[in-house]
Amino acid sequence: MLVLLRVALAVLAIACAYFVFHTGDLGAKAVWQGRLSGGPPGGGGGTVQQLFTPGG
């Protein structure tokens, strides 16, 4: 039973590391592609809207 818990913990740790890396990579790509540059003056939901619009 203890071996099974250790294996599960190792698998979860690897999955967690992958998701942390993937999230950071997506954030970096969004910044470098200009998707998080601010949006239109005066608001309008620019940054979030740019992330989720097709081709935006």
mmCIF entry with sequence, helices, sheets and N, C-alpha, C, O atoms, coordinates in Angstrom:
data_MODEL
# 
_entry.id   MODEL 
# 
_entity.id                         1 
_entity.type                       polymer 
_entity.pdbx_number_of_molecules   1 
# 
_entity_poly.entity_id                      1 
_entity_poly.type                           'polypeptide(L)' 
_entity_poly.nstd_linkage                   no 
_entity_poly.nstd_monomer                   no 
_entity_poly.pdbx_seq_one_letter_code       MLVLLRVALAVLAIACAYFVFHTGDLGAKAVWQGRLSGGPPGGGGGTVQQLFTPGG 
_entity_poly.pdbx_seq_one_letter_code_can   MLVLLRVALAVLAIACAYFVFHTGDLGAKAVWQGRLSGGPPGGGGGTVQQLFTPGG 
_entity_poly.pdbx_strand_id                 A 
# 
loop_
_entity_poly_seq.entity_id 
_entity_poly_seq.num 
_entity_poly_seq.mon_id 
_entity_poly_seq.hetero 
1 1  MET n 
1 2  LEU n 
1 3  VAL n 
1 4  LEU n 
1 5  LEU n 
1 6  ARG n 
1 7  VAL n 
1 8  ALA n 
1 9  LEU n 
1 10 ALA n 
1 11 VAL n 
1 12 LEU n 
1 13 ALA n 
1 14 ILE n 
1 15 ALA n 
1 16 CYS n 
1 17 ALA n 
1 18 TYR n 
1 19 PHE n 
1 20 VAL n 
1 21 PHE n 
1 22 HIS n 
1 23 THR n 
1 24 GLY n 
1 25 ASP n 
1 26 LEU n 
1 27 GLY n 
1 28 ALA n 
1 29 LYS n 
1 30 ALA n 
1 31 VAL n 
1 32 TRP n 
1 33 GLN n 
1 34 GLY n 
1 35 ARG n 
1 36 LEU n 
1 37 SER n 
1 38 GLY n 
1 39 GLY n 
1 40 PRO n 
1 41 PRO n 
1 42 GLY n 
1 43 GLY n 
1 44 GLY n 
1 45 GLY n 
1 46 GLY n 
1 47 THR n 
1 48 VAL n 
1 49 GLN n 
1 50 GLN n 
1 51 LEU n 
1 52 PHE n 
1 53 THR n 
1 54 PRO n 
1 55 GLY n 
1 56 GLY n 
# 
_struct_asym.id          A 
_struct_asym.entity_id   1 
# 
loop_
_struct_conf.conf_type_id 
_struct_conf.id 
_struct_conf.pdbx_PDB_helix_id 
_struct_conf.beg_label_comp_id 
_struct_conf.beg_label_asym_id 
_struct_conf.beg_label_seq_id 
_struct_conf.pdbx_beg_PDB_ins_code 
_struct_conf.end_label_comp_id 
_struct_conf.end_label_asym_id 
_struct_conf.end_label_seq_id 
_struct_conf.pdbx_end_PDB_ins_code 
_struct_conf.beg_auth_comp_id 
_struct_conf.beg_auth_asym_id 
_struct_conf.beg_auth_seq_id 
_struct_conf.end_auth_comp_id 
_struct_conf.end_auth_asym_id 
_struct_conf.end_auth_seq_id 
_struct_conf.pdbx_PDB_helix_class 
_struct_conf.details 
_struct_conf.pdbx_PDB_helix_length 
HELX_P HELX_P1 AA1 LEU A 2  ? TRP A 32 ? LEU A 2  TRP A 32 1 ? 31 
HELX_P HELX_P2 AA2 GLY A 46 ? PHE A 52 ? GLY A 46 PHE A 52 1 ? 7  
# 
_struct_conf_type.id          HELX_P 
_struct_conf_type.criteria    ? 
_struct_conf_type.reference   ? 
# 
loop_
_atom_site.group_PDB 
_atom_site.id 
_atom_site.type_symbol 
_atom_site.label_atom_id 
_atom_site.label_alt_id 
_atom_site.label_comp_id 
_atom_site.label_asym_id 
_atom_site.label_entity_id 
_atom_site.label_seq_id 
_atom_site.pdbx_PDB_ins_code 
_atom_site.Cartn_x 
_atom_site.Cartn_y 
_atom_site.Cartn_z 
_atom_site.occupancy 
_atom_site.B_iso_or_equiv 
_atom_site.pdbx_formal_charge 
_atom_site.auth_seq_id 
_atom_site.auth_comp_id 
_atom_site.auth_asym_id 
_atom_site.auth_atom_id 
_atom_site.pdbx_PDB_model_num 
ATOM 1   N N  . MET A 1 1  ? 0.828   -1.200 0.000   1.00 0.00 ? 1  MET A N  1 
ATOM 2   C CA . MET A 1 1  ? 0.000   0.000  0.000   1.00 0.00 ? 1  MET A CA 1 
ATOM 3   C C  . MET A 1 1  ? 0.874   1.266  0.000   1.00 0.00 ? 1  MET A C  1 
ATOM 4   O O  . MET A 1 1  ? 0.586   2.234  -0.704  1.00 0.00 ? 1  MET A O  1 
ATOM 5   N N  . LEU A 1 2  ? 1.932   1.237  0.793   1.00 0.00 ? 2  LEU A N  1 
ATOM 6   C CA . LEU A 1 2  ? 2.820   2.394  0.882   1.00 0.00 ? 2  LEU A CA 1 
ATOM 7   C C  . LEU A 1 2  ? 3.521   2.655  -0.453  1.00 0.00 ? 2  LEU A C  1 
ATOM 8   O O  . LEU A 1 2  ? 3.730   3.806  -0.835  1.00 0.00 ? 2  LEU A O  1 
ATOM 9   N N  . VAL A 1 3  ? 3.877   1.593  -1.148  1.00 0.00 ? 3  VAL A N  1 
ATOM 10  C CA . VAL A 1 3  ? 4.521   1.738  -2.457  1.00 0.00 ? 3  VAL A CA 1 
ATOM 11  C C  . VAL A 1 3  ? 3.550   2.373  -3.447  1.00 0.00 ? 3  VAL A C  1 
ATOM 12  O O  . VAL A 1 3  ? 3.944   3.223  -4.245  1.00 0.00 ? 3  VAL A O  1 
ATOM 13  N N  . LEU A 1 4  ? 2.303   1.971  -3.401  1.00 0.00 ? 4  LEU A N  1 
ATOM 14  C CA . LEU A 1 4  ? 1.289   2.537  -4.289  1.00 0.00 ? 4  LEU A CA 1 
ATOM 15  C C  . LEU A 1 4  ? 1.103   4.030  -4.025  1.00 0.00 ? 4  LEU A C  1 
ATOM 16  O O  . LEU A 1 4  ? 0.958   4.810  -4.965  1.00 0.00 ? 4  LEU A O  1 
ATOM 17  N N  . LEU A 1 5  ? 1.107   4.427  -2.773  1.00 0.00 ? 5  LEU A N  1 
ATOM 18  C CA . LEU A 1 5  ? 0.983   5.849  -2.436  1.00 0.00 ? 5  LEU A CA 1 
ATOM 19  C C  . LEU A 1 5  ? 2.192   6.645  -2.906  1.00 0.00 ? 5  LEU A C  1 
ATOM 20  O O  . LEU A 1 5  ? 2.057   7.780  -3.364  1.00 0.00 ? 5  LEU A O  1 
ATOM 21  N N  . ARG A 1 6  ? 3.370   6.048  -2.791  1.00 0.00 ? 6  ARG A N  1 
ATOM 22  C CA . ARG A 1 6  ? 4.584   6.735  -3.267  1.00 0.00 ? 6  ARG A CA 1 
ATOM 23  C C  . ARG A 1 6  ? 4.558   6.923  -4.779  1.00 0.00 ? 6  ARG A C  1 
ATOM 24  O O  . ARG A 1 6  ? 4.946   7.976  -5.285  1.00 0.00 ? 6  ARG A O  1 
ATOM 25  N N  . VAL A 1 7  ? 4.104   5.909  -5.493  1.00 0.00 ? 7  VAL A N  1 
ATOM 26  C CA . VAL A 1 7  ? 4.000   6.005  -6.953  1.00 0.00 ? 7  VAL A CA 1 
ATOM 27  C C  . VAL A 1 7  ? 2.967   7.068  -7.336  1.00 0.00 ? 7  VAL A C  1 
ATOM 28  O O  . VAL A 1 7  ? 3.202   7.872  -8.238  1.00 0.00 ? 7  VAL A O  1 
ATOM 29  N N  . ALA A 1 8  ? 1.832   7.066  -6.652  1.00 0.00 ? 8  ALA A N  1 
ATOM 30  C CA . ALA A 1 8  ? 0.799   8.067  -6.936  1.00 0.00 ? 8  ALA A CA 1 
ATOM 31  C C  . ALA A 1 8  ? 1.323   9.476  -6.661  1.00 0.00 ? 8  ALA A C  1 
ATOM 32  O O  . ALA A 1 8  ? 1.050   10.399 -7.428  1.00 0.00 ? 8  ALA A O  1 
ATOM 33  N N  . LEU A 1 9  ? 2.068   9.642  -5.582  1.00 0.00 ? 9  LEU A N  1 
ATOM 34  C CA . LEU A 1 9  ? 2.632   10.951 -5.259  1.00 0.00 ? 9  LEU A CA 1 
ATOM 35  C C  . LEU A 1 9  ? 3.632   11.396 -6.316  1.00 0.00 ? 9  LEU A C  1 
ATOM 36  O O  . LEU A 1 9  ? 3.663   12.569 -6.690  1.00 0.00 ? 9  LEU A O  1 
ATOM 37  N N  . ALA A 1 10 ? 4.446   10.467 -6.796  1.00 0.00 ? 10 ALA A N  1 
ATOM 38  C CA . ALA A 1 10 ? 5.415   10.802 -7.844  1.00 0.00 ? 10 ALA A CA 1 
ATOM 39  C C  . ALA A 1 10 ? 4.710   11.200 -9.134  1.00 0.00 ? 10 ALA A C  1 
ATOM 40  O O  . ALA A 1 10 ? 5.117   12.157 -9.793  1.00 0.00 ? 10 ALA A O  1 
ATOM 41  N N  . VAL A 1 11 ? 3.658   10.477 -9.499  1.00 0.00 ? 11 VAL A N  1 
ATOM 42  C CA . VAL A 1 11 ? 2.901   10.801 -10.719 1.00 0.00 ? 11 VAL A CA 1 
ATOM 43  C C  . VAL A 1 11 ? 2.240   12.166 -10.582 1.00 0.00 ? 11 VAL A C  1 
ATOM 44  O O  . VAL A 1 11 ? 2.268   12.962 -11.520 1.00 0.00 ? 11 VAL A O  1 
ATOM 45  N N  . LEU A 1 12 ? 1.654   12.442 -9.437  1.00 0.00 ? 12 LEU A N  1 
ATOM 46  C CA . LEU A 1 12 ? 1.026   13.751 -9.218  1.00 0.00 ? 12 LEU A CA 1 
ATOM 47  C C  . LEU A 1 12 ? 2.048   14.883 -9.226  1.00 0.00 ? 12 LEU A C  1 
ATOM 48  O O  . LEU A 1 12 ? 1.763   15.972 -9.723  1.00 0.00 ? 12 LEU A O  1 
ATOM 49  N N  . ALA A 1 13 ? 3.228   14.632 -8.684  1.00 0.00 ? 13 ALA A N  1 
ATOM 50  C CA . ALA A 1 13 ? 4.275   15.661 -8.691  1.00 0.00 ? 13 ALA A CA 1 
ATOM 51  C C  . ALA A 1 13 ? 4.729   15.970 -10.118 1.00 0.00 ? 13 ALA A C  1 
ATOM 52  O O  . ALA A 1 13 ? 4.948   17.130 -10.465 1.00 0.00 ? 13 ALA A O  1 
ATOM 53  N N  . ILE A 1 14 ? 4.867   14.938 -10.934 1.00 0.00 ? 14 ILE A N  1 
ATOM 54  C CA . ILE A 1 14 ? 5.255   15.143 -12.329 1.00 0.00 ? 14 ILE A CA 1 
ATOM 55  C C  . ILE A 1 14 ? 4.163   15.896 -13.081 1.00 0.00 ? 14 ILE A C  1 
ATOM 56  O O  . ILE A 1 14 ? 4.456   16.800 -13.863 1.00 0.00 ? 14 ILE A O  1 
ATOM 57  N N  . ALA A 1 15 ? 2.903   15.526 -12.845 1.00 0.00 ? 15 ALA A N  1 
ATOM 58  C CA . ALA A 1 15 ? 1.791   16.225 -13.501 1.00 0.00 ? 15 ALA A CA 1 
ATOM 59  C C  . ALA A 1 15 ? 1.737   17.687 -13.069 1.00 0.00 ? 15 ALA A C  1 
ATOM 60  O O  . ALA A 1 15 ? 1.497   18.571 -13.890 1.00 0.00 ? 15 ALA A O  1 
ATOM 61  N N  . CYS A 1 16 ? 1.958   17.937 -11.797 1.00 0.00 ? 16 CYS A N  1 
ATOM 62  C CA . CYS A 1 16 ? 1.957   19.313 -11.290 1.00 0.00 ? 16 CYS A CA 1 
ATOM 63  C C  . CYS A 1 16 ? 3.070   20.127 -11.936 1.00 0.00 ? 16 CYS A C  1 
ATOM 64  O O  . CYS A 1 16 ? 2.851   21.266 -12.347 1.00 0.00 ? 16 CYS A O  1 
ATOM 65  N N  . ALA A 1 17 ? 4.261   19.548 -12.025 1.00 0.00 ? 17 ALA A N  1 
ATOM 66  C CA . ALA A 1 17 ? 5.383   20.246 -12.657 1.00 0.00 ? 17 ALA A CA 1 
ATOM 67  C C  . ALA A 1 17 ? 5.076   20.550 -14.119 1.00 0.00 ? 17 ALA A C  1 
ATOM 68  O O  . ALA A 1 17 ? 5.407   21.630 -14.608 1.00 0.00 ? 17 ALA A O  1 
ATOM 69  N N  . TYR A 1 18 ? 4.450   19.611 -14.817 1.00 0.00 ? 18 TYR A N  1 
ATOM 70  C CA . TYR A 1 18 ? 4.089   19.833 -16.208 1.00 0.00 ? 18 TYR A CA 1 
ATOM 71  C C  . TYR A 1 18 ? 3.112   21.004 -16.342 1.00 0.00 ? 18 TYR A C  1 
ATOM 72  O O  . TYR A 1 18 ? 3.298   21.873 -17.194 1.00 0.00 ? 18 TYR A O  1 
ATOM 73  N N  . PHE A 1 19 ? 2.080   21.029 -15.508 1.00 0.00 ? 19 PHE A N  1 
ATOM 74  C CA . PHE A 1 19 ? 1.085   22.088 -15.609 1.00 0.00 ? 19 PHE A CA 1 
ATOM 75  C C  . PHE A 1 19 ? 1.657   23.448 -15.233 1.00 0.00 ? 19 PHE A C  1 
ATOM 76  O O  . PHE A 1 19 ? 1.271   24.459 -15.820 1.00 0.00 ? 19 PHE A O  1 
ATOM 77  N N  . VAL A 1 20 ? 2.565   23.493 -14.272 1.00 0.00 ? 20 VAL A N  1 
ATOM 78  C CA . VAL A 1 20 ? 3.218   24.763 -13.923 1.00 0.00 ? 20 VAL A CA 1 
ATOM 79  C C  . VAL A 1 20 ? 4.051   25.256 -15.101 1.00 0.00 ? 20 VAL A C  1 
ATOM 80  O O  . VAL A 1 20 ? 3.982   26.431 -15.462 1.00 0.00 ? 20 VAL A O  1 
ATOM 81  N N  . PHE A 1 21 ? 4.837   24.366 -15.701 1.00 0.00 ? 21 PHE A N  1 
ATOM 82  C CA . PHE A 1 21 ? 5.642   24.737 -16.853 1.00 0.00 ? 21 PHE A CA 1 
ATOM 83  C C  . PHE A 1 21 ? 4.768   25.178 -18.022 1.00 0.00 ? 21 PHE A C  1 
ATOM 84  O O  . PHE A 1 21 ? 5.053   26.186 -18.668 1.00 0.00 ? 21 PHE A O  1 
ATOM 85  N N  . HIS A 1 22 ? 3.713   24.431 -18.292 1.00 0.00 ? 22 HIS A N  1 
ATOM 86  C CA . HIS A 1 22 ? 2.824   24.733 -19.423 1.00 0.00 ? 22 HIS A CA 1 
ATOM 87  C C  . HIS A 1 22 ? 2.124   26.088 -19.231 1.00 0.00 ? 22 HIS A C  1 
ATOM 88  O O  . HIS A 1 22 ? 1.995   26.861 -20.180 1.00 0.00 ? 22 HIS A O  1 
ATOM 89  N N  . THR A 1 23 ? 1.682   26.367 -18.020 1.00 0.00 ? 23 THR A N  1 
ATOM 90  C CA . THR A 1 23 ? 1.031   27.643 -17.737 1.00 0.00 ? 23 THR A CA 1 
ATOM 91  C C  . THR A 1 23 ? 2.003   28.801 -17.936 1.00 0.00 ? 23 THR A C  1 
ATOM 92  O O  . THR A 1 23 ? 1.650   29.819 -18.531 1.00 0.00 ? 23 THR A O  1 
ATOM 93  N N  . GLY A 1 24 ? 3.212   28.644 -17.442 1.00 0.00 ? 24 GLY A N  1 
ATOM 94  C CA . GLY A 1 24 ? 4.223   29.684 -17.639 1.00 0.00 ? 24 GLY A CA 1 
ATOM 95  C C  . GLY A 1 24 ? 4.561   29.888 -19.101 1.00 0.00 ? 24 GLY A C  1 
ATOM 96  O O  . GLY A 1 24 ? 4.742   31.021 -19.547 1.00 0.00 ? 24 GLY A O  1 
ATOM 97  N N  . ASP A 1 25 ? 4.648   28.806 -19.848 1.00 0.00 ? 25 ASP A N  1 
ATOM 98  C CA . ASP A 1 25 ? 4.953   28.896 -21.268 1.00 0.00 ? 25 ASP A CA 1 
ATOM 99  C C  . ASP A 1 25 ? 3.835   29.608 -22.023 1.00 0.00 ? 25 ASP A C  1 
ATOM 100 O O  . ASP A 1 25 ? 4.106   30.444 -22.886 1.00 0.00 ? 25 ASP A O  1 
ATOM 101 N N  . LEU A 1 26 ? 2.585   29.286 -21.709 1.00 0.00 ? 26 LEU A N  1 
ATOM 102 C CA . LEU A 1 26 ? 1.460   29.958 -22.362 1.00 0.00 ? 26 LEU A CA 1 
ATOM 103 C C  . LEU A 1 26 ? 1.434   31.451 -22.021 1.00 0.00 ? 26 LEU A C  1 
ATOM 104 O O  . LEU A 1 26 ? 1.140   32.283 -22.879 1.00 0.00 ? 26 LEU A O  1 
ATOM 105 N N  . GLY A 1 27 ? 1.739   31.781 -20.780 1.00 0.00 ? 27 GLY A N  1 
ATOM 106 C CA . GLY A 1 27 ? 1.783   33.184 -20.385 1.00 0.00 ? 27 GLY A CA 1 
ATOM 107 C C  . GLY A 1 27 ? 2.879   33.939 -21.115 1.00 0.00 ? 27 GLY A C  1 
ATOM 108 O O  . GLY A 1 27 ? 2.674   35.065 -21.569 1.00 0.00 ? 27 GLY A O  1 
ATOM 109 N N  . ALA A 1 28 ? 4.038   33.316 -21.225 1.00 0.00 ? 28 ALA A N  1 
ATOM 110 C CA . ALA A 1 28 ? 5.144   33.962 -21.938 1.00 0.00 ? 28 ALA A CA 1 
ATOM 111 C C  . ALA A 1 28 ? 4.804   34.158 -23.413 1.00 0.00 ? 28 ALA A C  1 
ATOM 112 O O  . ALA A 1 28 ? 5.083   35.212 -23.983 1.00 0.00 ? 28 ALA A O  1 
ATOM 113 N N  . LYS A 1 29 ? 4.208   33.151 -24.020 1.00 0.00 ? 29 LYS A N  1 
ATOM 114 C CA . LYS A 1 29 ? 3.820   33.282 -25.429 1.00 0.00 ? 29 LYS A CA 1 
ATOM 115 C C  . LYS A 1 29 ? 2.777   34.384 -25.608 1.00 0.00 ? 29 LYS A C  1 
ATOM 116 O O  . LYS A 1 29 ? 2.829   35.135 -26.583 1.00 0.00 ? 29 LYS A O  1 
ATOM 117 N N  . ALA A 1 30 ? 1.836   34.483 -24.677 1.00 0.00 ? 30 ALA A N  1 
ATOM 118 C CA . ALA A 1 30 ? 0.811   35.529 -24.778 1.00 0.00 ? 30 ALA A CA 1 
ATOM 119 C C  . ALA A 1 30 ? 1.434   36.909 -24.692 1.00 0.00 ? 30 ALA A C  1 
ATOM 120 O O  . ALA A 1 30 ? 1.029   37.820 -25.414 1.00 0.00 ? 30 ALA A O  1 
ATOM 121 N N  . VAL A 1 31 ? 2.415   37.071 -23.818 1.00 0.00 ? 31 VAL A N  1 
ATOM 122 C CA . VAL A 1 31 ? 3.076   38.367 -23.685 1.00 0.00 ? 31 VAL A CA 1 
ATOM 123 C C  . VAL A 1 31 ? 3.881   38.684 -24.933 1.00 0.00 ? 31 VAL A C  1 
ATOM 124 O O  . VAL A 1 31 ? 3.798   39.794 -25.457 1.00 0.00 ? 31 VAL A O  1 
ATOM 125 N N  . TRP A 1 32 ? 4.659   37.726 -25.415 1.00 0.00 ? 32 TRP A N  1 
ATOM 126 C CA . TRP A 1 32 ? 5.506   37.984 -26.580 1.00 0.00 ? 32 TRP A CA 1 
ATOM 127 C C  . TRP A 1 32 ? 4.693   38.199 -27.855 1.00 0.00 ? 32 TRP A C  1 
ATOM 128 O O  . TRP A 1 32 ? 5.149   38.887 -28.768 1.00 0.00 ? 32 TRP A O  1 
ATOM 129 N N  . GLN A 1 33 ? 3.495   37.619 -27.926 1.00 0.00 ? 33 GLN A N  1 
ATOM 130 C CA . GLN A 1 33 ? 2.645   37.821 -29.096 1.00 0.00 ? 33 GLN A CA 1 
ATOM 131 C C  . GLN A 1 33 ? 1.804   39.088 -28.969 1.00 0.00 ? 33 GLN A C  1 
ATOM 132 O O  . GLN A 1 33 ? 1.056   39.426 -29.887 1.00 0.00 ? 33 GLN A O  1 
ATOM 133 N N  . GLY A 1 34 ? 1.918   39.790 -27.849 1.00 0.00 ? 34 GLY A N  1 
ATOM 134 C CA . GLY A 1 34 ? 1.200   41.042 -27.675 1.00 0.00 ? 34 GLY A CA 1 
ATOM 135 C C  . GLY A 1 34 ? -0.233  40.885 -27.233 1.00 0.00 ? 34 GLY A C  1 
ATOM 136 O O  . GLY A 1 34 ? -0.992  41.853 -27.279 1.00 0.00 ? 34 GLY A O  1 
ATOM 137 N N  . ARG A 1 35 ? -0.631  39.707 -26.807 1.00 0.00 ? 35 ARG A N  1 
ATOM 138 C CA . ARG A 1 35 ? -2.017  39.498 -26.393 1.00 0.00 ? 35 ARG A CA 1 
ATOM 139 C C  . ARG A 1 35 ? -2.312  40.122 -25.035 1.00 0.00 ? 35 ARG A C  1 
ATOM 140 O O  . ARG A 1 35 ? -3.477  40.353 -24.710 1.00 0.00 ? 35 ARG A O  1 
ATOM 141 N N  . LEU A 1 36 ? -1.299  40.395 -24.245 1.00 0.00 ? 36 LEU A N  1 
ATOM 142 C CA . LEU A 1 36 ? -1.500  40.973 -22.919 1.00 0.00 ? 36 LEU A CA 1 
ATOM 143 C C  . LEU A 1 36 ? -0.936  42.385 -22.853 1.00 0.00 ? 36 LEU A C  1 
ATOM 144 O O  . LEU A 1 36 ? -0.491  42.826 -21.793 1.00 0.00 ? 36 LEU A O  1 
ATOM 145 N N  . SER A 1 37 ? -0.950  43.080 -23.950 1.00 0.00 ? 37 SER A N  1 
ATOM 146 C CA . SER A 1 37 ? -0.340  44.397 -23.986 1.00 0.00 ? 37 SER A CA 1 
ATOM 147 C C  . SER A 1 37 ? -1.223  45.502 -23.440 1.00 0.00 ? 37 SER A C  1 
ATOM 148 O O  . SER A 1 37 ? -0.753  46.632 -23.302 1.00 0.00 ? 37 SER A O  1 
ATOM 149 N N  . GLY A 1 38 ? -2.467  45.233 -23.125 1.00 0.00 ? 38 GLY A N  1 
ATOM 150 C CA . GLY A 1 38 ? -3.289  46.257 -22.502 1.00 0.00 ? 38 GLY A CA 1 
ATOM 151 C C  . GLY A 1 38 ? -4.672  46.411 -23.083 1.00 0.00 ? 38 GLY A C  1 
ATOM 152 O O  . GLY A 1 38 ? -5.624  46.617 -22.330 1.00 0.00 ? 38 GLY A O  1 
ATOM 153 N N  . GLY A 1 39 ? -4.824  46.321 -24.363 1.00 0.00 ? 39 GLY A N  1 
ATOM 154 C CA . GLY A 1 39 ? -6.138  46.490 -24.961 1.00 0.00 ? 39 GLY A CA 1 
ATOM 155 C C  . GLY A 1 39 ? -6.395  47.930 -25.345 1.00 0.00 ? 39 GLY A C  1 
ATOM 156 O O  . GLY A 1 39 ? -5.488  48.760 -25.275 1.00 0.00 ? 39 GLY A O  1 
ATOM 157 N N  . PRO A 1 40 ? -7.614  48.244 -25.749 1.00 0.00 ? 40 PRO A N  1 
ATOM 158 C CA . PRO A 1 40 ? -7.943  49.586 -26.214 1.00 0.00 ? 40 PRO A CA 1 
ATOM 159 C C  . PRO A 1 40 ? -7.975  50.593 -25.068 1.00 0.00 ? 40 PRO A C  1 
ATOM 160 O O  . PRO A 1 40 ? -8.254  50.217 -23.930 1.00 0.00 ? 40 PRO A O  1 
ATOM 161 N N  . PRO A 1 41 ? -7.694  51.865 -25.349 1.00 0.00 ? 41 PRO A N  1 
ATOM 162 C CA . PRO A 1 41 ? -7.774  52.881 -24.296 1.00 0.00 ? 41 PRO A CA 1 
ATOM 163 C C  . PRO A 1 41 ? -9.191  52.991 -23.753 1.00 0.00 ? 41 PRO A C  1 
ATOM 164 O O  . PRO A 1 41 ? -10.162 52.907 -24.505 1.00 0.00 ? 41 PRO A O  1 
ATOM 165 N N  . GLY A 1 42 ? -9.300  53.176 -22.466 1.00 0.00 ? 42 GLY A N  1 
ATOM 166 C CA . GLY A 1 42 ? -10.607 53.330 -21.858 1.00 0.00 ? 42 GLY A CA 1 
ATOM 167 C C  . GLY A 1 42 ? -11.255 52.030 -21.438 1.00 0.00 ? 42 GLY A C  1 
ATOM 168 O O  . GLY A 1 42 ? -12.406 52.031 -21.003 1.00 0.00 ? 42 GLY A O  1 
ATOM 169 N N  . GLY A 1 43 ? -10.543 50.919 -21.556 1.00 0.00 ? 43 GLY A N  1 
ATOM 170 C CA . GLY A 1 43 ? -11.100 49.647 -21.093 1.00 0.00 ? 43 GLY A CA 1 
ATOM 171 C C  . GLY A 1 43 ? -11.738 48.862 -22.209 1.00 0.00 ? 43 GLY A C  1 
ATOM 172 O O  . GLY A 1 43 ? -11.170 48.727 -23.292 1.00 0.00 ? 43 GLY A O  1 
ATOM 173 N N  . GLY A 1 44 ? -12.921 48.345 -21.944 1.00 0.00 ? 44 GLY A N  1 
ATOM 174 C CA . GLY A 1 44 ? -13.608 47.536 -22.944 1.00 0.00 ? 44 GLY A CA 1 
ATOM 175 C C  . GLY A 1 44 ? -13.284 46.062 -22.838 1.00 0.00 ? 44 GLY A C  1 
ATOM 176 O O  . GLY A 1 44 ? -13.626 45.292 -23.735 1.00 0.00 ? 44 GLY A O  1 
ATOM 177 N N  . GLY A 1 45 ? -12.627 45.648 -21.755 1.00 0.00 ? 45 GLY A N  1 
ATOM 178 C CA . GLY A 1 45 ? -12.305 44.238 -21.584 1.00 0.00 ? 45 GLY A CA 1 
ATOM 179 C C  . GLY A 1 45 ? -11.240 43.749 -22.532 1.00 0.00 ? 45 GLY A C  1 
ATOM 180 O O  . GLY A 1 45 ? -11.251 42.580 -22.919 1.00 0.00 ? 45 GLY A O  1 
ATOM 181 N N  . GLY A 1 46 ? -10.326 44.603 -22.913 1.00 0.00 ? 46 GLY A N  1 
ATOM 182 C CA . GLY A 1 46 ? -9.345  44.305 -23.938 1.00 0.00 ? 46 GLY A CA 1 
ATOM 183 C C  . GLY A 1 46 ? -8.509  43.072 -23.720 1.00 0.00 ? 46 GLY A C  1 
ATOM 184 O O  . GLY A 1 46 ? -8.472  42.204 -24.592 1.00 0.00 ? 46 GLY A O  1 
ATOM 185 N N  . THR A 1 47 ? -7.827  42.957 -22.580 1.00 0.00 ? 47 THR A N  1 
ATOM 186 C CA . THR A 1 47 ? -6.888  41.862 -22.424 1.00 0.00 ? 47 THR A CA 1 
ATOM 187 C C  . THR A 1 47 ? -7.568  40.514 -22.376 1.00 0.00 ? 47 THR A C  1 
ATOM 188 O O  . THR A 1 47 ? -7.113  39.581 -23.039 1.00 0.00 ? 47 THR A O  1 
ATOM 189 N N  . VAL A 1 48 ? -8.627  40.378 -21.626 1.00 0.00 ? 48 VAL A N  1 
ATOM 190 C CA . VAL A 1 48 ? -9.316  39.096 -21.540 1.00 0.00 ? 48 VAL A CA 1 
ATOM 191 C C  . VAL A 1 48 ? -9.988  38.792 -22.865 1.00 0.00 ? 48 VAL A C  1 
ATOM 192 O O  . VAL A 1 48 ? -9.961  37.652 -23.330 1.00 0.00 ? 48 VAL A O  1 
ATOM 193 N N  . GLN A 1 49 ? -10.579 39.782 -23.464 1.00 0.00 ? 49 GLN A N  1 
ATOM 194 C CA . GLN A 1 49 ? -11.263 39.562 -24.735 1.00 0.00 ? 49 GLN A CA 1 
ATOM 195 C C  . GLN A 1 49 ? -10.271 39.154 -25.819 1.00 0.00 ? 49 GLN A C  1 
ATOM 196 O O  . GLN A 1 49 ? -10.586 38.302 -26.649 1.00 0.00 ? 49 GLN A O  1 
ATOM 197 N N  . GLN A 1 50 ? -9.086  39.745 -25.826 1.00 0.00 ? 50 GLN A N  1 
ATOM 198 C CA . GLN A 1 50 ? -8.081  39.377 -26.816 1.00 0.00 ? 50 GLN A CA 1 
ATOM 199 C C  . GLN A 1 50 ? -7.638  37.928 -26.675 1.00 0.00 ? 50 GLN A C  1 
ATOM 200 O O  . GLN A 1 50 ? -7.337  37.268 -27.669 1.00 0.00 ? 50 GLN A O  1 
ATOM 201 N N  . LEU A 1 51 ? -7.596  37.438 -25.453 1.00 0.00 ? 51 LEU A N  1 
ATOM 202 C CA . LEU A 1 51 ? -7.158  36.064 -25.231 1.00 0.00 ? 51 LEU A CA 1 
ATOM 203 C C  . LEU A 1 51 ? -8.138  35.044 -25.757 1.00 0.00 ? 51 LEU A C  1 
ATOM 204 O O  . LEU A 1 51 ? -7.734  33.962 -26.181 1.00 0.00 ? 51 LEU A O  1 
ATOM 205 N N  . PHE A 1 52 ? -9.420  35.365 -25.738 1.00 0.00 ? 52 PHE A N  1 
ATOM 206 C CA . PHE A 1 52 ? -10.429 34.364 -26.032 1.00 0.00 ? 52 PHE A CA 1 
ATOM 207 C C  . PHE A 1 52 ? -11.167 34.601 -27.344 1.00 0.00 ? 52 PHE A C  1 
ATOM 208 O O  . PHE A 1 52 ? -12.135 33.895 -27.627 1.00 0.00 ? 52 PHE A O  1 
ATOM 209 N N  . THR A 1 53 ? -10.750 35.556 -28.143 1.00 0.00 ? 53 THR A N  1 
ATOM 210 C CA . THR A 1 53 ? -11.399 35.753 -29.445 1.00 0.00 ? 53 THR A CA 1 
ATOM 211 C C  . THR A 1 53 ? -10.607 35.013 -30.505 1.00 0.00 ? 53 THR A C  1 
ATOM 212 O O  . THR A 1 53 ? -9.378  34.985 -30.435 1.00 0.00 ? 53 THR A O  1 
ATOM 213 N N  . PRO A 1 54 ? -11.269 34.412 -31.484 1.00 0.00 ? 54 PRO A N  1 
ATOM 214 C CA . PRO A 1 54 ? -10.557 33.689 -32.536 1.00 0.00 ? 54 PRO A CA 1 
ATOM 215 C C  . PRO A 1 54 ? -9.702  34.643 -33.358 1.00 0.00 ? 54 PRO A C  1 
ATOM 216 O O  . PRO A 1 54 ? -10.159 35.711 -33.766 1.00 0.00 ? 54 PRO A O  1 
ATOM 217 N N  . GLY A 1 55 ? -8.483  34.255 -33.590 1.00 0.00 ? 55 GLY A N  1 
ATOM 218 C CA . GLY A 1 55 ? -7.575  35.060 -34.398 1.00 0.00 ? 55 GLY A CA 1 
ATOM 219 C C  . GLY A 1 55 ? -7.095  36.319 -33.720 1.00 0.00 ? 55 GLY A C  1 
ATOM 220 O O  . GLY A 1 55 ? -6.419  37.136 -34.346 1.00 0.00 ? 55 GLY A O  1 
ATOM 221 N N  . GLY A 1 56 ? -7.424  36.496 -32.460 1.00 0.00 ? 56 GLY A N  1 
ATOM 222 C CA . GLY A 1 56 ? -7.084  37.722 -31.765 1.00 0.00 ? 56 GLY A CA 1 
ATOM 223 C C  . GLY A 1 56 ? -5.827  37.646 -31.061 1.00 0.00 ? 56 GLY A C  1 
ATOM 224 O O  . GLY A 1 56 ? -5.414  38.617 -30.427 1.00 0.00 ? 56 GLY A O  1 
# 
